[in-house]
Amino acid sequence: MRYLLFFCTLFVALQLTAQRVVVSDELPLRNDISYDVIGELKGRILLFRNRPDKFEIQAFDENMRNSWSKEIELEKRQPMVIGVNTLRDSFTIFYHHRDKGNTIIRADHFDPSANKRQTAVLKDYGFTFFTPNFHWEHSEDRSKVLIYHIDRSTFNVLVFDNASFKLLWEKSFQVDDYTEGVEQFHMLVSNEGNMYMTIEKDNVASRRDKHRFDLLTCGVGVTSVNTLSIFMQERVTYDVKFVIDNLNQRFCAGGFYFERNIERAEGYFHLSIPMNELTNQHLRFHPFDDGFVSDLEGKEIKQNRGLLEVGIHNIILRKDGGMLIFGEENRNTTRFSSTVPRMGFDNVSRSTIDYYYNDIFAISIHPDGEEHWKKVLYKKQYSQDDDGAYSSFFLFKTPSNLRLIFNDEIKFENTVSEYLVKGTGDNERHSLLSTELLKLRLRFRDAIQISGDKMVVPSERRGQLRVAKIIL
């Protein structure tokens, strides 16, 4: 779905109404390996639970009461789940298993009642001494799934059409100058099933004149992997996120860069490349102005040195070919303390990790790379030893605006707030609901949107999982 955020001449004023929250019963989490909120299928919210001895689907009715649960059988013994992909009226579990030393990837397709309808072998990699570490990506419309693993400098990629339940293509290719764990790469798949992979090269200040992204592409009917370079014009990348604009058929990126201070982002950049003419690269850089940096620093600055400890949270594509970059201030610090020794040899050093997720900022960019507007949205979140699981925010999308939903404070009794951002950059902050007496700790980073006015958010509190449906 694409959301109109430009050329909006008429906005209807928001009339605040009470939000409705429906919460499931508690489910024990202590023995679960992982879980995934699948979404809403045929009026039921489905939850996939990966447990030590079984896989289970839990269904909730429209009032989030436990409707039914079902243990599902995957092929072979000891399968390892790669991911769960949801279509409009079904879901598919991708997993791998060993069979006589061979590593095999499979897909099992289920209907809304968790009945298995199809199964397919995507790839038999033959004997492998070590089990590969598989990763996956899905296309914007979720119809295509890309699964890959890396064996030293060899990338093994396959693309599966989840709608027709057929393997589209698979390929192994070597990137001779790639160093695993040193050079970052980004993998995407389009709605047509084409792979777009980028590798960051020479992303250090001492080699800024050579800094580039190598773009590797492959797809249906393509016999070889094509490679081209995107040079960053002697800037060094601070953070970047790549996206595929399926509507306008463009490969895009938004990011932050620096030229002098390696600890700070000094500006942002916008990249847009037509898919049918990848050599036609549109790359624009914009330094952060003094007023914008002052707003985020919370004080008037004497010297603009850029932004400290910021990252890209998300990129939203505009219908006209532009984009919005959503950034966020975040950092974590580790504190060490030593206990009083009981004996001369048993000093114990304990560490605490503090997580800070503070102000959000949004940058709207025209299709030609020119800036449309910038806004700072203030918040302050702090937590300890929780990996920041309850911090940051969720982007809820509607045809006329974006809603940024987050916990005001990271504690058991908390207020949930939102920023309503319109296409012009105008924004309003509202309090949505209180978790007092609800026994909720909402993980908005793991929320999913199921319609234009509903979202599902998992809540973890004291080893118990509850699933909340919020009607906005």
C-alpha positions, 0 to 999 in steps of 0.5 A: 500500500502506498500513502499520499504525503504530497500535493494534499490540499485538504486535511480533515481536522482530527477529532479525538475519540477514546481509543479502544484496547482489547487484551488477550489472556496471559500466555507463559513465555518462559519456555518459548524460543520465539514468537511472531504475530502473524496478523488477522486472517478471517477475523482471527488474530494469529500468533505463531509460537516456537517452543522447545518441543513443538510449534503452535498457532494460537488464535484470538477472536475479535474480543481477543479471547482465546479462540483455539490453539493448534500444534502444527507439524513441520516436515522432518525432525528438528526444523529451524524456522527462518521466518513466517510470511503472511499473505491476505488469507494464508501464511507460510513458514520457511524453515531448514532441517538436516537429512543425512547430513544435507541441509534442506530449505522448505516452505509449508503453507497454511490456511487461516485455520492453520491447516497445512495446504502445501509443502515444497522443497526450495533447495537441497544444499547437499552435505554441509559440515556446518549448518548455514546461517539463513536470513530472509527478506520479503517484498513490499507486497509480501508476494516474494521471499528472498532467502540467503546465506553467506559461505565466506565470500560466496552468496547463496540466494533464492527467491520464492513466489509465495503467491504461486508457491514456486521457486522463481530463481536461485543463484550462488555468486562470489564477491571476491573483495568482500570481507564478511563481518567487516563490510556491511551489506543490504539485501532487498527484493522487489515485488517482481522478484528481483534482488538488489544487494548493496555492499559498503566499500571504503567507508572510512575517513582516510579513503573517503575519495574511494567510498562507494556502494557496489550495487549487485542485481539479479532476477528472473531470466537473468543469467549473471549478477550485474554490478555497478558502483555508486560513489559518495562524492568524498563523503563518509556514510554515517547511517543509511537505509535502502528501499525499493519504490515499486510504484515508481520503479526506482531503487532509493536510499536515504542516509546521513553522512559526515565529512570532518567529525566521525562521531557526528552526522553532518547532513543527509543524502537522498539517492534515486535510481530508475530500475530500467536505467541503473547508471542514471543515478540521482544523488543529493547531499544536504548539510544540517542547518544551525536551526535544525541542530539547535532544535535537536540539541535543545539549546542554541549552538555556537558552532554547528558540529552536526548530530550525535548518536542518531540513526535512521528508524524508517523511510516512507516513500511518497506517492510522487517519488519522494520520501520521508526519512525518520531519524531518532536519537538513541544510545546505550551506555554500560556501567560497571560496579563491583560488589564488596568481596566476601573473601579476597578472591571473589570480587564480582563485577556487575554491569548495567546497560542504560538505553536512551531513545529520545527525539524523533526527526522527520525530513521530507524530500521531493523526487528530485532530492530537494528538501520539502520540510524538516520537523523535530518531534520531542520525546524522552525514553530511558530503560535499563537492561531490556535491549530497548525493547519497549522504547522507540516508536511504531509508524502507523500509516493512513492515506492522509497522515502518519501516526508515530505511536510510542510509550511516554516512559518505560515503566509498568504504569505508562501513558501511550502517546502519538504524533500525528504528522500530515503531508505538510509537516504539520504535527500534533501530539496526543495522549492515546491511552494509559496502561494503568491497571491493564498490566501491559508493557507494550513492545511497539517495535514489534507491533503490526498494522492490520487495517487503517484503524487497527494495530496489534501489539505484543506485551511482555511483563514478568514472563507473561505474553499478552496480545493487545489490539488497539483500535484508533 
